[in-house]
Amino acid sequence: MANWCNNTVVFEGKPEAIEQIQQLFNSMAEKQRTENCGQLPDFVADGNGGYFFDIYQDDYTTGIFQYETKWSPNIEVVQAIAKHYNVDFVQDYEESGNCVYGRTTFADKLLTDIYLEYEDFERFEFDEETDTYHFEGKEYDSKYEILETLLERKIANHQP
């Protein structure tokens, strides 16, 4: 059984392109509900994985989608969508059970993927007695605030 990687992708570009992406994701979500299996856009070759599962979108947002993938993010498929519609994107992903946590940016046809290494996950500890996480002398109720802090530091220190 696969571990599920949570993904959030934000597409940016011309309104017409974002509307077409909106229709694409709505179509894939509907098709998944009826077929009960992961989906790919028609213009992406089947067989490479990267299927979209449980696609969700808030009714009040445009161009922002949440979904799951098996094991890891589907960066290549999202990049194919961006190239197809000539847009940029930011994709945040996490499957912390396998130490997967990062952000991919595609802007001006340049792909940048910044992610945490296994060693980053070892920088904090979980205290079972207090049900809290400890990092740099502070106590946290959730590991996600720590992971976001670590990722933001990597992004700030990234040299293109």
C-alpha positions as a printed Julia matrix, in Angstrom:
160×3 Matrix{Float64}:
   0.0    0.0     0.0
   1.37   3.41   -0.99
   2.11   6.23    1.38
   0.25   9.33    0.25
   2.12  12.51   -0.57
   0.06  15.67   -0.02
   0.49  18.32   -2.72
  -0.67  21.89   -3.13
  -0.01  23.59   -6.44
  -0.6   27.22   -7.35
  -0.57  28.07  -11.06
   0.16  31.62  -12.19
  -0.29  33.02  -15.67
  -2.79  34.55  -18.05
  -6.4   34.28  -16.82
  -7.42  32.31  -19.92
  -4.73  29.7   -19.24
  -5.66  29.44  -15.56
  -9.3   28.91  -16.59
  -8.24  26.06  -18.9
  -6.24  24.49  -16.06
  -9.3   24.92  -13.84
 -11.36  22.95  -16.36
  -8.64  20.3   -16.63
  -8.55  19.7   -12.87
 -12.34  19.73  -12.6
 -12.49  17.14  -15.38
  -9.84  14.94  -13.74
 -11.59  15.18  -10.36
 -14.92  14.16  -11.89
 -13.31  11.31  -13.82
 -11.65  10.04  -10.65
 -14.98  10.03   -8.82
 -16.6    7.94  -11.55
 -13.65   5.63  -12.34
 -12.23   5.48   -8.8
  -8.6    5.65   -9.98
  -5.83   8.23  -10.32
  -5.84  10.64  -13.25
  -3.43  12.25  -15.69
  -4.09  14.94  -18.29
  -4.7   13.52  -21.78
  -1.5   15.16  -23.08
   0.72  13.39  -20.5
   1.97   9.93  -21.42
   0.59   7.15  -19.24
   3.07   4.86  -17.52
   5.37   7.3   -15.75
   3.28   7.5   -12.6
   2.48  10.89  -11.15
  -1.26  10.25  -11.03
  -3.52  12.76   -9.28
  -5.77  11.36   -6.53
  -8.42  13.07   -4.39
  -8.19  16.41   -6.18
  -9.65  19.2    -4.09
 -10.19  22.88   -4.7
 -11.72  25.5    -2.49
 -14.75  27.0    -4.24
 -13.42  30.52   -3.64
  -9.98  30.15   -5.19
  -8.78  29.9    -8.76
  -5.62  28.14   -9.89
  -4.9   26.51   -6.5
  -5.34  22.76   -6.18
  -4.73  20.18   -3.49
  -4.36  16.5    -4.23
  -2.47  13.35   -3.31
   0.1   11.28   -5.15
   1.64   7.93   -4.3
   4.94   8.14   -2.4
   6.35  11.37   -3.83
   5.3   14.57   -5.63
   4.46  14.49   -9.33
   6.72  17.41  -10.27
   7.26  16.25  -13.87
   3.52  16.0   -14.55
   2.82  19.44  -13.03
   5.68  20.85  -15.11
   4.14  19.28  -18.24
   0.84  21.01  -17.41
   2.63  24.33  -16.91
   4.47  24.0   -20.22
   1.29  22.96  -22.04
  -0.58  26.07  -20.84
   2.47  28.37  -20.71
   2.15  29.19  -17.0
   4.32  29.13  -13.88
   3.66  27.24  -10.66
   4.66  26.69   -7.05
   4.14  23.19   -5.68
   4.4   22.39   -1.97
   4.55  18.73   -1.05
   4.95  16.51    2.0
   4.96  12.89    2.98
   6.76  13.19    6.28
   6.58   9.46    7.04
   9.28   8.99    4.38
  11.0   12.32    5.06
   9.63  14.01    1.93
   9.01  17.75    2.33
   9.72  20.5    -0.16
   8.74  23.21   -2.6
   9.13  23.25   -6.37
   8.99  26.48   -8.33
   8.67  26.74  -12.08
   9.1   30.31  -13.31
  10.48  31.68  -16.56
  10.89  28.07  -17.74
  13.3   27.35  -14.84
  12.49  24.51  -12.43
  13.81  24.74   -8.87
  13.11  21.99   -6.33
  14.19  22.7    -2.76
  13.53  19.97   -0.23
  14.55  18.77    3.2
  17.16  16.05    3.52
  16.89  13.11    5.9
  19.31  14.9     8.25
  16.88  17.82    8.53
  14.25  15.49    9.98
  16.77  14.41   12.62
  17.19  18.0    13.87
  14.1   17.78   16.07
  12.81  15.22   18.55
   9.38  13.98   19.57
   8.66  13.6    23.29
   6.05  10.86   23.72
   5.4   11.78   27.35
   4.4   15.36   26.57
   3.24  14.69   22.99
   5.37  17.63   21.79
   8.28  18.24   19.43
  11.53  19.88   20.52
  13.63  22.0    18.19
  16.33  24.56   18.95
  15.32  24.84   22.6
  11.61  25.37   21.89
   8.57  23.14   22.23
   6.07  22.64   19.38
   2.71  20.86   19.24
   3.22  19.94   15.58
   6.25  19.01   13.49
   4.89  20.98   10.51
   5.87  24.35   11.94
   9.42  23.01   12.37
   9.51  21.53    8.87
   8.26  24.81    7.37
  10.94  26.74    9.29
  13.66  24.41    8.01
  12.39  24.63    4.44
  12.13  28.43    4.54
  15.76  28.58    5.69
  16.86  26.39    2.77
  14.91  28.53    0.33
  16.45  31.73    1.76
  19.96  30.25    1.42
  19.41  28.82   -2.08
  21.84  30.07   -4.7
  20.44  29.73   -8.25
